[in-house]
Structures are given as structure tokens and as C-alpha cells.
């Protein structure tokens, strides 16, 4: 029997896996190994793993916000909680990136600083604007759109009859494919530095916030399916197998077709299956204390890891005056050290910025009336 609860520990643990996939994509894109075949293999098969990870965050965001939505909430209170959740971490890493740019002698302009500070950089196809002072914050510009849309989207989607929710999920899954289709109208050059696709198509399909809204909506619809008792009973193993097939398509499909679309529905099924497993008391490797702690730190880890990449051991070892390609043992050591430092700085950011701000933003609880029925503890919200 499915019971509504604010605690979904396996989904928290999965967040860290998604963040690690983003980390691995940047390892693959860095081509850090002197062994060309190894670098090529990693680039061919891991360079889109992080794309799957980012899609997971977007789907999860819609699911968790719907799952924890408060009947008596207001748009103002919702916006305040969400901004307190993401902006303090973002501002600290934005400022750190700015200081590191100055230290490294990089060009600091209005374009590569102000848009990213206000989380509007992803609306621009200009590469310097988009990357800002800390590249991963582009996804927070998408999240900002999601948060602004949520108080409008949820009431509309709740009006869908329970019997038609799966049809709605199918419509959203089909709509996801419209984005790469529309992107084909764009120019074929110049080519993106990240994938063999034109930059305009890449930006429109992957970075532009409006293009990513379907993933957020998918999360909302799947949460409503579970809440209204329409889940089909799919087990987590089956959902992960479908996600594996989706990733194969993500790697294999050419141009902009494989950037996002193949994994959106499978990710929705993974998230929903994980939530059902948690609410029915099933055990999960993702729900262990260690994985839950890592999941709590994952948002901060995600925000700091590129700064550690660019200005830490890997950046120092691969600067223009140094040998770029490294022997395999040295490269592995640099990667492990970078991962460890990213986790350390992520933990510090989580401990001294994110957690204190989230606690400060929570309203003081009123003591329950004598006849009140105890309810689950208020959730901390999704960690992106």
C-alpha cells in the first residue's frame, strides 16, 4: 500500500549518482589521458552521462515539488523557500568563480558576470554569457523558470482526471521530441565545442530554459500518477533497465536528437518507482545513511566541482604551459583528488551556507492542538 510521506530517501541518494554522472562527463570531455584510445572511449560513451544526470535533476524537481506541495501554501511563500534553497549556494560559488577568474587573469566583463549572477544566462546563446563565472549554474536558470511556473502549472495539471494521467505523460514524452525537431530549423554552424552538433541547435535543445520545461512537467505528472493511485506497479529494476536503453539511444542518436529526449520518460519512471518503493518500505542501496548524506551534499558538490576542475589539480596540470595528456596513473590520481576536493568543498558549502539558510527560512512550527493528528516532518525540499 502506498502512503504519502515527505521522506523519500532513495531519491535523495540517487541525486548524488546524478551529480557524479555530471562529474564523469567533465572527466570524459577533458581528455586527460595520454592513451588516445582510452580518452576516445570515455568521450564516446561517457560524454553524455552528465546530460542524463541533469535531466534527472529536472524531472526530480517537478516530482518532489508536487509530492511536498502544501495545500495552504501561497505563491509568495513558495518562491521565498525556493530562492533561499538555491540562491545562497549559487551566489557563493558565483563570487568564488569571479575571484578565481581575477586571480587567473581571465577577462571579466559585464556579459560573463551579471547575467549569471541573476540566473538569466541560459536564455542567451552567447557562450561567454552562458558559462558565466561558474558554468554549472546554467541549470539554475532553468530551475528558476520551473519555480516561477510551478504555482501556475500544478493547479492546471491537477485538473487532469486520474484516468487520463498516463495519457498526459505520453503527451509530455512526445512533446520532448519536438525540441530537437524545432532545433533543426537552426543553422548547422558553427559546431559546438562539446558535441558534434551545431552550437545553435545545442543551445536551443540543452541550455535554453523553455526547452527543458517538459522534463519538469514530466516529474509533476508522474507524481500525480503515484499520488492518485494510478502507478502501474513497475519495479525499480525494470525502470533502470528502460533507462539503460534510453542512455544507449542518447549516445547513439546523432545531432540534437540524443541530447535530452531519449531519457526523459525512463527517468520519470525511475523517480516514480523509487518513490513508490520508499513509501512501501522497500530497501534500497540508495537509501543508506551514507547515500542519503551524499545526496544531501550533491547540490553543493555539483556547484563547486567545475571550479575545482578548472582551478584545482587538473587545471594546474593541464594549463597551456604544461603537458595536456598525462600517463594513465597520473590522470587517475588527478581525477580522484579533484573528486575528493569537490566533495570536501561541497560539504563545506552545504554545512555553512545551504543548511543554515534552509533552517532560517523555515517558519516556526505552532504547537498542535490537543486533538491534532501527528504528521510527517516538514521536508527540506528537493536538492538540485
C-alpha positions as CSV (number, residue, x, y, z in Angstrom):
1,X,0.0,0.0,0.0
2,X,1.4,3.4,-1.0
3,X,1.3,6.0,1.8
4,X,2.1,9.7,1.4
5,X,5.3,10.6,3.3
6,X,7.7,13.5,3.0
7,X,10.7,11.2,3.3
8,X,11.9,9.7,0.0
9,X,15.5,8.6,1.0
10,X,16.3,6.6,-2.1
11,X,15.6,9.6,-4.3
12,X,17.9,11.6,-2.1
13,X,20.6,9.0,-2.6
14,X,20.0,9.0,-6.4
15,X,20.8,12.7,-6.5
16,X,24.4,12.0,-5.7
17,X,24.7,9.4,-8.5
18,X,23.3,12.1,-10.9
19,X,25.9,14.6,-9.7
20,X,28.7,12.0,-10.2
21,X,27.5,11.4,-13.8
22,X,27.9,15.2,-14.4
23,X,31.4,15.0,-12.9
24,X,32.3,12.0,-15.1
25,X,31.1,13.8,-18.2
26,X,33.6,16.6,-17.5
27,X,36.3,14.0,-17.0
28,X,35.5,12.5,-20.3
29,X,35.4,15.9,-22.1
30,X,38.7,16.8,-20.6
31,X,40.6,14.0,-22.5
32,X,43.1,13.8,-19.6
33,X,44.7,10.5,-20.7
34,X,47.8,10.2,-22.9
35,X,46.2,6.9,-24.1
36,X,44.2,8.2,-27.1
37,X,42.0,5.1,-27.3
38,X,41.1,5.4,-23.6
39,X,40.3,9.1,-24.0
40,X,38.3,8.4,-27.1
41,X,36.3,5.6,-25.4
42,X,35.4,7.8,-22.4
43,X,34.4,10.7,-24.7
44,X,32.3,8.4,-26.9
45,X,30.4,6.6,-24.1
46,X,30.5,8.9,-21.0
47,X,30.3,12.4,-22.5
48,X,26.5,12.4,-22.3
49,X,26.2,10.7,-18.9
50,X,26.0,14.1,-17.3
51,X,23.2,15.1,-19.6
52,X,21.3,12.2,-18.1
53,X,22.2,13.4,-14.7
54,X,20.9,17.0,-15.4
55,X,17.7,15.6,-16.8
56,X,17.3,13.5,-13.6
57,X,17.5,16.7,-11.5
58,X,14.9,18.4,-13.7
59,X,12.4,15.5,-13.6
60,X,13.1,15.0,-9.9
61,X,12.4,18.7,-9.2
62,X,8.9,18.5,-10.7
63,X,8.2,15.3,-8.8
64,X,9.4,16.4,-5.4
65,X,7.7,19.9,-5.5
66,X,4.4,18.2,-6.4
67,X,4.9,15.5,-3.8
68,X,5.6,18.0,-1.0
69,X,3.2,20.7,-2.2
70,X,1.3,22.3,0.8
71,X,-2.5,22.8,0.4
72,X,-2.4,26.1,2.2
73,X,0.8,27.4,0.5
74,X,0.9,30.7,-1.3
75,X,3.0,31.6,-4.4
76,X,4.9,34.1,-2.4
77,X,5.9,31.7,0.4
78,X,6.8,29.1,-2.2
79,X,9.0,31.4,-4.2
80,X,10.8,32.5,-1.0
81,X,11.6,28.9,0.0
82,X,12.9,28.0,-3.4
83,X,15.1,31.1,-3.8
84,X,16.5,30.5,-0.3
85,X,17.2,26.9,-1.3
86,X,19.3,27.7,-4.5
87,X,20.5,31.3,-4.4
88,X,22.8,31.4,-1.4
89,X,24.8,28.4,-2.7
90,X,24.8,30.0,-6.2
91,X,25.9,33.4,-5.0
92,X,28.8,32.0,-3.0
93,X,30.0,29.9,-6.0
94,X,29.4,32.8,-8.4
95,X,31.6,35.0,-6.2
96,X,34.2,32.3,-5.8
97,X,34.3,31.9,-9.6
98,X,34.7,35.7,-10.1
99,X,37.6,35.9,-7.7
100,X,39.3,32.9,-9.3
101,X,38.9,34.5,-12.7
102,X,40.5,37.6,-11.4
103,X,43.3,35.6,-9.8
104,X,43.9,33.7,-13.1
105,X,44.0,36.8,-15.1
106,X,40.9,35.9,-17.2
107,X,38.8,38.6,-18.8
108,X,36.0,39.8,-16.5
109,X,33.1,41.5,-18.4
110,X,29.6,42.6,-17.8
111,X,28.4,39.8,-20.1
112,X,30.2,36.9,-18.2
113,X,29.3,38.1,-14.7
114,X,25.9,39.9,-14.3
115,X,23.6,37.6,-16.3
116,X,24.9,34.6,-14.3
117,X,24.6,36.4,-11.0
118,X,20.9,36.9,-11.7
119,X,20.4,33.4,-13.2
120,X,19.3,34.6,-16.6
121,X,22.4,33.5,-18.5
122,X,20.9,30.4,-20.1
123,X,18.5,32.5,-22.2
124,X,21.5,33.7,-24.2
125,X,23.2,31.6,-26.8
126,X,26.4,33.6,-26.3
127,X,29.0,31.2,-24.9
128,X,30.7,33.6,-22.5
129,X,27.4,34.8,-21.1
130,X,26.1,31.2,-20.7
131,X,29.1,29.9,-18.9
132,X,29.4,33.0,-16.6
133,X,31.7,32.7,-13.7
134,X,30.6,29.1,-12.8
135,X,29.4,27.0,-15.7
136,X,27.0,24.6,-13.8
137,X,24.8,27.4,-12.7
138,X,23.3,27.5,-16.1
139,X,20.9,24.8,-14.9
140,X,19.8,27.0,-12.1
141,X,18.5,29.4,-14.7
142,X,16.2,26.6,-15.8
143,X,15.2,25.8,-12.3
144,X,14.3,29.4,-11.8
145,X,11.8,29.2,-14.7
146,X,10.5,25.9,-13.2
147,X,9.9,27.5,-9.8
148,X,8.2,30.6,-11.4
149,X,5.9,28.3,-13.4
150,X,5.1,25.7,-10.7
151,X,2.2,27.6,-8.9
152,X,0.6,28.0,-12.3
153,X,1.3,24.5,-13.6
154,X,0.3,22.4,-10.6
155,X,-3.4,23.6,-10.4
156,X,-3.8,23.0,-14.1
157,X,-2.3,19.6,-14.1
158,X,-4.3,18.6,-11.1
159,X,-7.4,19.1,-13.1
160,X,-6.5,16.2,-15.3
161,X,-8.7,13.2,-14.4
162,X,-6.8,10.4,-12.8
163,X,-7.7,8.0,-15.6
164,X,-6.1,10.3,-18.1
165,X,-2.8,11.0,-16.3
166,X,-0.9,8.3,-18.2
167,X,-2.1,9.8,-21.5
168,X,-0.9,13.1,-20.3
169,X,2.6,11.6,-19.5
170,X,2.6,10.2,-23.1
171,X,1.8,13.6,-24.5
172,X,4.7,15.2,-22.5
173,X,7.0,12.4,-23.6
174,X,6.1,13.1,-27.2
175,X,6.4,16.9,-26.7
176,X,10.0,16.4,-25.5
177,X,10.9,15.2,-29.0
178,X,9.5,18.5,-30.5
179,X,12.5,20.4,-29.1
180,X,15.2,18.7,-31.2
181,X,12.8,18.7,-34.2
182,X,12.4,22.5,-33.9
183,X,16.2,22.9,-33.4
184,X,16.7,21.5,-36.9
185,X,15.5,24.9,-38.2
186,X,18.6,26.5,-36.8
187,X,22.0,26.9,-38.6
188,X,24.4,24.0,-38.9
189,X,27.4,26.1,-38.0
190,X,29.4,26.8,-36.0
191,X,29.8,23.5,-34.3
192,X,29.5,23.1,-30.6
193,X,32.8,22.6,-28.6
194,X,31.1,19.9,-26.6
195,X,29.2,17.7,-29.0
196,X,29.1,17.0,-32.8
197,X,26.1,19.3,-33.3
198,X,25.8,23.0,-34.3
199,X,26.1,25.4,-31.4
200,X,22.6,26.9,-32.0
201,X,20.9,23.5,-32.0
202,X,22.9,22.5,-28.9
203,X,22.0,25.7,-27.0
204,X,18.3,25.5,-28.0
205,X,17.9,21.9,-27.1
206,X,20.1,21.7,-24.0
207,X,20.6,25.0,-22.4
208,X,17.5,27.1,-23.2
209,X,15.3,27.1,-20.1
210,X,12.0,26.9,-22.0
211,X,13.2,23.8,-23.9
212,X,13.8,22.0,-20.5
213,X,10.3,22.7,-19.1
214,X,8.9,19.4,-20.4
215,X,11.2,17.4,-18.1
216,X,9.9,19.4,-15.1
217,X,6.3,18.8,-16.2
218,X,7.0,15.1,-16.6
219,X,8.0,15.0,-13.0
220,X,4.8,16.7,-11.9
221,X,2.6,14.3,-13.9
222,X,4.4,11.2,-12.6
223,X,4.0,12.5,-9.0
224,X,0.3,13.0,-9.6
225,X,0.1,9.4,-11.0
226,X,1.6,8.0,-7.9
227,X,-0.5,10.2,-5.5
228,X,-3.8,9.3,-7.3
229,X,-3.1,5.6,-7.2
230,X,-2.5,5.2,-10.9
231,X,1.0,3.7,-10.7
232,X,1.4,0.6,-12.9
233,X,3.4,-1.4,-10.4
234,X,6.7,-1.2,-12.3
235,X,9.6,-2.2,-10.2
236,X,12.8,-0.1,-9.9
237,X,14.9,-2.8,-11.7
238,X,12.6,-2.6,-14.8
239,X,12.7,1.2,-14.7
240,X,16.5,1.2,-14.6
241,X,16.7,-1.2,-17.5
242,X,14.5,1.1,-19.5
243,X,16.8,4.0,-18.5
244,X,19.8,2.0,-19.7
245,X,18.1,1.6,-23.1
246,X,17.4,5.3,-23.1
247,X,21.0,6.1,-22.5
248,X,22.1,3.8,-25.4
249,X,19.8,5.9,-27.6
250,X,21.2,9.1,-26.1
251,X,24.7,8.1,-27.1
252,X,23.8,6.7,-30.5
253,X,21.4,9.2,-31.9
254,X,23.0,11.9,-34.0
255,X,22.8,15.7,-33.9
256,X,20.5,17.2,-31.2
257,X,18.2,14.1,-31.1
258,X,20.3,12.4,-28.4
259,X,21.0,15.3,-26.1
260,X,17.8,15.0,-23.9
261,X,14.8,13.3,-25.3
262,X,15.6,9.6,-25.1
263,X,15.9,9.5,-21.3
264,X,13.1,11.8,-20.1
265,X,10.3,9.2,-19.8
266,X,12.6,6.5,-18.4
267,X,13.9,8.9,-15.8
268,X,10.3,9.7,-14.8
269,X,9.7,6.0,-14.3
270,X,12.9,5.6,-12.2
271,X,11.9,8.5,-10.0
272,X,8.3,7.3,-9.6
273,X,9.4,3.7,-8.9
274,X,11.9,4.9,-6.4
275,X,9.2,7.0,-4.6
276,X,6.8,4.0,-4.5
277,X,9.5,1.8,-3.1
278,X,10.2,4.3,-0.4
279,X,6.5,4.7,0.6
280,X,6.0,0.9,0.7
281,X,9.1,0.3,2.9
282,X,11.3,-1.4,0.4
283,X,15.0,-1.4,1.0
284,X,17.3,0.3,-1.4
285,X,21.1,0.8,-1.7
286,X,20.3,4.4,-2.4
287,X,18.6,4.9,1.0
288,X,21.5,4.0,3.2
289,X,22.7,6.7,5.6
290,X,25.9,7.2,3.5
291,X,24.0,7.6,0.3
292,X,21.4,9.9,1.8
293,X,24.2,12.1,3.3
294,X,25.9,12.2,-0.1
295,X,22.6,13.1,-1.7
296,X,22.1,16.0,0.7
297,X,25.5,17.3,-0.3
298,X,25.0,16.7,-4.0
299,X,23.7,20.2,-4.9
300,X,26.7,21.9,-3.4
301,X,29.0,19.3,-4.9
302,X,27.5,19.9,-8.3
303,X,28.0,23.7,-8.0
304,X,31.7,23.6,-6.8
305,X,33.1,20.7,-9.0
306,X,33.9,22.8,-12.1
307,X,35.7,25.4,-10.1
308,X,37.8,22.6,-8.6
309,X,38.3,21.2,-12.1
310,X,39.4,24.5,-13.7
311,X,41.4,26.0,-10.9
312,X,42.5,22.9,-8.9
313,X,44.9,20.0,-9.6
314,X,43.6,19.2,-13.1
315,X,43.5,22.9,-14.2
316,X,47.1,23.4,-12.9
317,X,48.3,20.2,-14.5
318,X,46.8,21.0,-17.9
319,X,47.3,24.7,-18.3
320,X,48.7,25.8,-21.7
321,X,52.3,25.8,-20.4
322,X,52.0,22.2,-19.2
323,X,51.6,18.8,-20.9
324,X,47.9,18.3,-21.5
325,X,47.9,14.5,-22.0
326,X,49.0,12.5,-18.9
327,X,50.0,9.0,-18.2
328,X,47.0,6.9,-17.0
329,X,48.1,6.6,-13.3
330,X,48.8,10.3,-13.1
331,X,45.5,11.2,-14.7
332,X,43.6,8.8,-12.4
333,X,45.3,10.4,-9.4
334,X,44.3,13.9,-10.6
335,X,40.7,12.8,-11.1
336,X,40.4,11.1,-7.7
337,X,42.0,14.2,-6.0
338,X,39.6,16.5,-7.8
339,X,36.7,14.4,-6.8
340,X,37.7,14.4,-3.2
341,X,38.3,18.2,-3.1
342,X,34.9,18.7,-4.8
343,X,33.2,16.6,-2.2
344,X,35.1,18.4,0.6
345,X,34.2,21.9,-0.7
346,X,30.7,20.7,-1.4
347,X,30.3,19.6,2.2
348,X,31.6,22.9,3.5
349,X,29.2,24.8,1.3
350,X,26.3,22.6,2.4
351,X,27.2,22.8,6.1
352,X,27.9,26.5,6.4
353,X,25.6,28.0,3.7
354,X,22.9,25.7,2.5
355,X,21.7,24.1,5.7
356,X,21.8,27.3,7.9
357,X,19.9,29.2,5.2
358,X,17.3,26.5,4.8
359,X,16.8,26.3,8.6
360,X,16.5,30.0,8.8
361,X,13.8,30.1,6.1
362,X,11.5,27.6,7.7
363,X,8.5,29.1,9.5
364,X,8.3,28.4,13.2
365,X,6.0,25.5,13.9
366,X,3.0,26.2,16.0
367,X,2.2,23.6,18.8
368,X,-0.5,21.3,17.6
369,X,-4.0,21.5,19.2
370,X,-4.7,18.6,21.6
371,X,-6.9,16.8,19.1
372,X,-4.5,17.2,16.2
373,X,-3.1,14.1,14.5
374,X,0.7,14.0,14.2
375,X,2.0,14.3,10.6
376,X,5.3,13.7,8.9
377,X,8.1,16.2,9.5
378,X,8.2,19.0,7.0
379,X,10.6,18.2,4.1
380,X,13.7,20.2,3.3
381,X,12.7,20.2,-0.4
382,X,14.5,18.9,-3.5
383,X,18.3,19.3,-3.6
384,X,19.4,20.2,-7.1
